[in-house]
Structure formats: C-alpha cells, structure tokens
Amino acid sequence: MYRKVPQFVETHLEEIIDNWKQRMKDEHGEKFFHIMPEEVIERTSRDFADLVVSSLTEETGLYEEKLHNFSERIVRLGWSITLVMKAIENFSDTLYDLLRKAEILDDSNVAEYFDILNNWIKPLRQEVVEMYAHTWERTVNLQKIALQELSASLIPVFDKISVMPLVGTIDTERAKLIMENLLEGVVRHRAEVVLLDITGVPVVDTMVAHHIIQAADAVRLVGARCMLVGIRPEIAQTIVALGISLEDFTTTSTLQRGMQEALALTNRKIVEVDEH
C-alpha cells in the first residue's frame, strides 16, 4: 500500500486534480476558490499531490522542508485556515474515492490506507496552524509597534505649546514609551505647556490614571505644565467613582478648550480679526 498510493497519485494526477478542484468549487458558501487565479489553483493542487508522494517516498528532512514551504506559501496567498482544512479534506476524499474505484483500496487494506493518510494529513494540519499562528503573532506585533510610534508622539502646535494625542489602551510598556517621548519632546520643543489628549483612550481606570499622573509629575520636573484634555462624560464619571484625584491638573472636555487655556497660560489668546 505504501508503494501503491504514491504510484497511483503520480499516474492519475490529472484526474485527481480535476476531481479535487470540482469538489472545492462545489463547497457551499466558499467564494474564495472561485475568484482564485487558475494557475494558483493548479499549482496548489499539484503541491498537495506532491506532499502525499513525498510523505511516503522521501526522507523526513526533505518532506518537512517541502511542508514548511507549502504552508508558508498558502498563508501568504491569503488562504483561511477553514479553506485549507476543506482543501485537505476534499483532497483526501478524492483520493479515497478514486482508489476505491480503481479497486486498489478495499475492506482488507482500508485501515492501512487511513494510517498512510494520517501520516500525511496530521503534520500538514499542524504545520499550517503553526504558520498561521506565527504570521498572526508577527502581524499583531508589527501593528502594536506602529500604533505605539503613531500614538505617543509630542506635536508642537504653537510656540511653547505641544500636544500628545493618546489612542488605545495604555499599559505599563506603553506608559514607559509615552513618558520617554513626552520628556524628550518637552526639552526638544522647549514647551511650557503640554496637553495630554485622552479622547482616543477607551477606558481610564486606576492604572491608566496612575500613568497619566506620573507623566504630569515628570513634565513639571523639566519645567513645563501638563493639562489633561478630551475627558468625556463617561470617563469623568469613572474617575470620580474610582476616587482618582486630578487636583494638580488643569482639565478640559475638549482639545479646543484646552488650547485656549494653554494660550492663556502663555499670556496669549485667539482673537477675531475684522477684515474690513
């Protein structure tokens, strides 16, 4: 059986591929396979067949390398885990039906066949899942880094006035980055007033408030004042309910009002100019 299966796959490759592709297209609710380029489908189906043959005829090291490369490629092509699992299942069903039809497979050797099939499917499924997990983890980390870089920068808006818009959840790691960027920015821009805009922070709990208070204290140590702006009604209720003291802060509900306060602290104000 270990010789017959790879031989059958190699000699009936076109028939296996045609049957497998038709099964995939007949899958209810599966649209991705219909819009996939034909050459991609053709190559992927041949790779499936090659893995079956390789798992039975080649050394473990070479098979594992092919398996890794195949898994990496289908993840890069955008195949979902569900689609991959359907593809594996349909390929094994196609092969089973054709082996039965050719009378290579019968009740006497079906157990041996499923043992062969399991040796092919189990490593393939495991490798695909691991590759998806690795790709997902890498994507999340890259997005996290990008978010940190974008949402923890001090922006000078007027002479002596800078704004740091905060977006997303503030954890200990991100609080450290905020503190570093804040202090470096105050010194670099020679800011006298800094506005911490928390409009984009979804939740302000005791931990987040602690990080904000620490940042404000650090700003005062380098000779600037810190204002907290963008306090929404629900955030204000949470702060009061938690008993968090913000007495040392100037706080406003919007960035616009905070800017007016900041200008006043630097002895300036916005006036309307009559064009006439």
N, C-alpha and C positions, 0 to 999 in steps of 0.2 A: 504493500500500500504506500509506503514511504517513497517508492520509486514511481509508482503508477500515477499518483496525484500530480507531481511536477511535470511528468511527461504529458499527461492529459492537458494540463494548463498550457504548455508550450505548443502542443499540436492543435488545440482548439481555442487559441487565444482570441481570434476574431469573433467567434460565436459567443464566447464568454463575455467579451466587452460589449457586444451588441445587446445581449440579454440584460446585462447589468445596467447599461445606460437606460434601457427602456424601463426597468424597474424603478430607477431613480426618478425618471420623468413622470412615472405614474404615482409617485408618492403624493398623498393628499396634503395640500397646503404648502408644498415645497416649491417655491418660486425661484430660489437662488440657482438651482440646477438648470432651469430653463433659460436664464439670461447669461449663463456662463459661456465664454467662447468655446467653440467646438474643439479647438486644438488643446485647450486646458483640460477638457473632459477626457479627450483621447489620451493625453499624456498621463493623467491621474489614474485612469483605468489600467493602463499598462504598468504603471508603478505598483498598483495593488497586486496585479498578477505576478510581477517580478518579486514582490516581497513574499508571496506564497512559495514560489520556487526557491528563493534564497533561504527562507527559513528551514527548508528541508534538505538543501543540497550544499550550502556554503558554510564556511566556518563561522562561529559565533561572532567574532570580532567584525568581520565584513558585513554580516547581516545587521548587526547593531548600528553600524555606521550608515548603512542604507536606510534603516528605520528612522534614525535621528534626522537625516537629511530630508526624508519624505515628510516627517511630522513638521519640521521647520517650514517646509515649502507650503503645505496646505494651511498652516496658521497664517503665513504671510499673504496667502491668496484671499484670506478672509472667510474661510470655511468656519461655520459654527461647530461647536462640539456635537450638537444634535445632528447636524448634517453628516459629520464624519462617522458618527456611530451608525446612522442609517446606511451610509455607503458601505461600511464594513459588513453590516448585517445582510444587506442585499447582495453583496459580492459572494459571501459565504453561502447564501441561499441559492444563488445562481449556480455556483459550482456544485453544490449538492444535487440540485435537480438534473444537471447535465451528466454528472457521474452516475446517477440512478438511471437516466435514460440510456446511457451507453453500457449499462449493466456491469460497470466496474465496481459499483457500490451496491451491496445487498445486505440483508439482515445479518449475515455472518461476519461482515467486516465493518459494519457501521460504527461500532464502538471505537475501533482503531482510527477510523476517519475523524471522528469528533475529537479524539486525542490529538491528532495532527492539526486539526482546525484550531483547537485551543492553544496549541504551541505557537500559532501564527497570530491569532486574534488578541490574546491576553497581553503580550508585550507591545503590540501596536496600540491598543487602547491606553495602556499605561503611559507609553511614550507621548502620545497625543495630549493626554490630560496634563502631564508634567510640562510639556512645551507650552500649552495654553496658560498654565499657572505661572510659568516663568515670564511669558510675554506680558501677561496681565500685571504681574508684580512690577516689571520694568516700566510699563506704561504709567502705572499709578505713581511710582517714584519720580518719573520724569515730570508728570503733571504737578506733583507736590512741590518739586523744586521750582518749576515755572511759576506756580502760584505764590510761593514764598518770595521769589525775586520780584514779582509784579506787585504784590500787595504789602510790601514792607519797605517802601522807598519814601524818603522825605523829599517833598516837592516844594521848591521856593515859588511863592505866588506873588509876593510883594517884597520890597526891600525890608529885611528884618522879620518877615513873616513867612513861615513854611507850614505845609500841611502833610500829614501822613494818613492816607486813607487805609483803613484796615478792612480786609474782606475775608470771610470764612472763620472757622474755628481757631481759637488761639490756645495752643497747648504750650507746654514748657519749652520744647525745642524751638517753636516759632517765636515765643516771647523773647528768647535769647537773641534771635535774629533781629527782632523789632528793636530791642534795646541797643544792639550794636549799630544798626543803621541810623537810629534816632540820634544817638550821641555823636556819631561821625558826621551826620548831616547838619546838626546844630552848629558844630565847630566849623565845618566847611562853608556853610552858607551864612555864617555869622548871624544866626537867627536869634531874635529876642523873644519871640512868641511862637509857640508850636501848637498847632491844632491837631489833636488826635481824633480822626473822624471814624466813629464806630457804626456808621449807618449800615455797613455791609457785614457786621458781626451778628450772627443769628441769635446767639444766646450769651448773656452776661451773667455768669454765676460767680461764686466767691473766688474761684481760682482765676478767672479772667480779670475780675476787679483787682485782685492782688497784683497781677502782672501789670495792669494799667497804672496802678498807684506806684509801683516800683519804677516804671518808666518815667512818670512825672517827677518823682523824687530825684532820679538821675539827671533829668533835664535841668532841674533847679540847681544842682551841684555844679553844672557848667555855665550857670549864669543866665538861663532863659526861663520863661514861664510856659506852663503847659495848660492847654484848655481841652476839655472833652466835649466834642460836638457830635450831633447825629443821634441824640438819645431819644428813641421812640417811646411812646406812652407805655407799651408793654415792658420795655427794658427798664423804664423808670419805676414801674410797679415792682419788678423783680428786685431791683437794687434796694428799694425801701423794705420789702418783705424779708430780704436777707440781712437787713441791718448794716449794710455796707456804707461806710462814711466817706463822702467825697467833699468834705468841707473845705479842703485845701485847693479844690478845683474851681475854675470858672466853667460852668456847663451851659450848653445851649441845645435846643432841639434840632437845629439845622446848621449846616455849614455856612450858609449865608449870614445868619445872625452871629455865628462865631467869628466870621470875618470882620463884621462891624465892630465887635468887641475887641478884636485884635488890633484893628486900626486905632481904636480909642486908646488902647494901652501904649501905643507908639506915637500918641499925640497927632493922629491923623483921622480923617473921616472922608466918606464919599459924599460929594455934593453934586447936585444937578447944575449943569451949565446952560444958561439961556443962549441959544444960538442966535437969537435976534439981538 
